[in-house]
Amino acid sequence: MIDGLLQGYLDEQFMQLEDLQDDVNPNFVEEIVTSFYSDSARLIHNIEQALVNRPVDFSKVDDYMHQFKGSCSSIGAKKVKMECSQFREYCCAGNIEG
């Protein structure tokens, strides 16, 4: 996982998750990552559907992006979290092209 940190994909939050894994809960990180992927798939689907509707409800899209950014932050997905921030700025500006 150090490679992920060095390449900027993950932040220290992921290392903290790894520190929580122990003999009592040896699959902790795997469970968290699996949950993250499931939630992400659902949120991305919701975002895609919201962007198809016209006119685009930027408030709804922003709400989904806020949830997605929170999920990314909780798992340490640094690069995706940064992209979510940019996406939210486009929502606030009502910029469908962005």
N, C-alpha and C positions, 0 to 999 in steps of 0.2 A: 504494500500500500504506500510505501514511501515514494515510489515512482509517481503515483498519482498526486501526492503532495508537491513533489518537485516540479511536475508538469503543470501545476495550477488547477487541476481538475477538482481536487478535494482540499478542504481546509482542516484546521485542528479539531473541528467538531467530530470528524470521522475518527480521528485518533482517540478522542474521548469515548466514543462509542466502543471502540476496540478495548479500551481500558475497563469497560463495564462487563465485558465478557469474562466469565470465570468457569470453574468446574461445576458450579450449580446451574449455570445457564450457558453451556458451551456453544449454543447456536444463536446467541443473542444477535450478533451482527447480521448473520444470514436472515434471521426473521425480520429485522428492521429493514434491511435492503429489499427483501421480498415484498414487504408491506409498502415501501416507498414506490417500487415499480408498479404495483397494483393501483395505488392511489394516483400515480403519475399518468398511467394509461387512461384512467377515468377522467382526470382533469383535462388532459390533452384532447380527449374526445369531446368533452363539454366545450372547450375553447373552440375547436374546429366547428362544431355545430353553431355556436354563437356567432362565429365569423361568417357563416354561410347566410344567416338570416339578414334581410335588409328591411329597414335600415339597421345597421349594426348597433347593438346596445352596448356601448363602450363601458358603461358602468358594470354590466354583468360580466363582460370579458375581463375587466380589471379585477373584479371579485375573484374570478377563477385564477387569474394570474397571481393574485395575492396569496391564495391558498397554495398554489404550486410553489411560489417563492418560499413560503413558510416550510413546506415539506423539504425543499432543497436545502434550506438553511439548517433544518434539524438533523439532516444526515451528513451535512458537510459538502454538498455538491456545489462547490464554489462557482464554477464556470456557468452552470445552468442558472444559479441564483442571479448572477450578473446579467444574463440574458433576460431573465424575468423582469429585472429592474428596468432594462431598456424597453421591453415590451410594454410595461406599465406606463412608461413615459409617453409612448405612442398612443396608448388608450386615453390618457389624460388630455392629449392634444387632439384626439379624434382623428388620428392619422391612420386610415385604413391601409395605405400603402406600406407604412412602417411595419 
